[in-house]
Amino acid sequence: MATKTYRVLISDKVHEICKTRLEEAGVDVDYRPGLKGNELLEAISKAHGLVVRSATKVTPEVLAAATNLQVVGRAGVGVDNIAVDEATRRGVAVINTPEGNTISAAEHAVGLMMSLSRNIPQACADMKAGNWNRSAFMGTEIRGKTLGVIGLGKIGREVAQRARALQMSVVCYDPLISPSVAESVGAQLLPLDDLLSRADFISLHLPINDRTRGMLNSETLAKCKKGIRIINCARGGVVDESDLLAALESGQVAGAALDVFVEEPPDLASPLVQHPNMVVTPHLGASTEEAQILVAEQIGQFVAEALTQGNLRNTVNMFPIDRQTAQKAQPFLTLCEGIGSLHGQLSDGSPQSLTVEYYGDALEHPTGLLTAGVLTGFLQQAESGRINIVNAPTIAQERGIRVDEMRTTGHEDYNSLVTVTFQSRRDDGTVETRKIAGSIFGENSPRIVRIDGQSCDVIPEGKLLIMWTQDRPGVIGEVATRLGALEVNIAFASYGRNTPGGIAIMVFVLDDKIDEETLEQILALDTVNQAKYASL
């Protein structure tokens, strides 16, 4: 079988090591930095992958044109130039490189702090203008001062460690970390208001979102010491720029250093950029040779692995899946997609809720991935367009389908079991509940083992005729005879019941697809209460 050829478009200036890593993996590379407008739309329509930095805006319009796109790789951390929600809805994984520029960004933040404390840029510019004004640029030592780090992620932790080496006290605010994490880098975790009142310098290391936008504003800046100094190497918009300008003019803020802005480039003639107590740099946090080589190499490798191996690392719109984890989970993922697909074809009415129960060895795998597999199989029966593990949870949420997970360490009958209970509302208002369970036989053989509480043994693939019948002598032969008369060949049969003489479940694996007329003839048999056809 021929190997599929993948094509990746690189539309921003990225170090050539990215192209090299992609080509080493057998990927075709279309390297055209600076593409915009219709040229970008035309190029992206042929691409399976896209690599960008911050210049290319991956808008909903771009994603709509990218009919073959599977992954967007951002050579850097921030993904605010990518319509992540739209990418998710379209089943496109978004990958970044959060560690590649960590040291560069941390060093830049410390450099800006030093520049603020000693007025280095202003003194340099004044001297180059022909002046020698030693007294005009009196500075302050950072030794013994308190640095407030807002956001103690990877970069924030590196800044904190460097500040401690410079004999500063470090306090931090981050609602997502524990005091022990802060203590590990020599910082004290505080509420935000306490940090604001204690810090002499504040360094921001936050993503931009609804919670963090404008975090430093007139209200929070008023809680700071008079003469506070602000450093922002994170994202534009975390600091309210108009409120910062007012605080600089009033003297509440002694100085500020911004590497990022709400709009980039900002208005270079604006009062904020031109303020004498401002240090500004044009988004240089990741602009070191080492960082650019590292993020380019990482994103080339990550995108190549995503396309050629299904290995999703550093995804920002779903859980990451490394190759080894994906390989180990594959039998369970196949099982879960099969169960979801079967539910989608057997159930009537509008979907209401779905509960996935994991037992035993199934818990050794990422259940979030497996539940996404169930949703993928189910939604592929009801939705048009691409449905995969990236967008299935989002689409289910948009459709109002409640999804729950339950975990139990063992099961009395199986070493591993996945049970999916699905509820749907029929047109007459009644609620239908259907339960399908599956297990893994041996190391990698998925099986459907129960349907609506009745035992069976079916590999979740191929063409299935599923019947709920009366348990009485001759029922199997009666159905088989009718199928034979209709020239439908049976490849495999499974029959299960809970009590003699009650309702039984009968599953035939067929060689050929059957139509509605054939299904109606099966339903016409007195012994058949219900019959459904499914293709997995």
Summary of the structure (lengths in Angstrom):
residues: 536
radius of gyration: 30.3
end to end distance: 22.0
largest distance: 107.8
contacts: 1824
relative contact order: 0.08
helix: 35%
strand: 26%
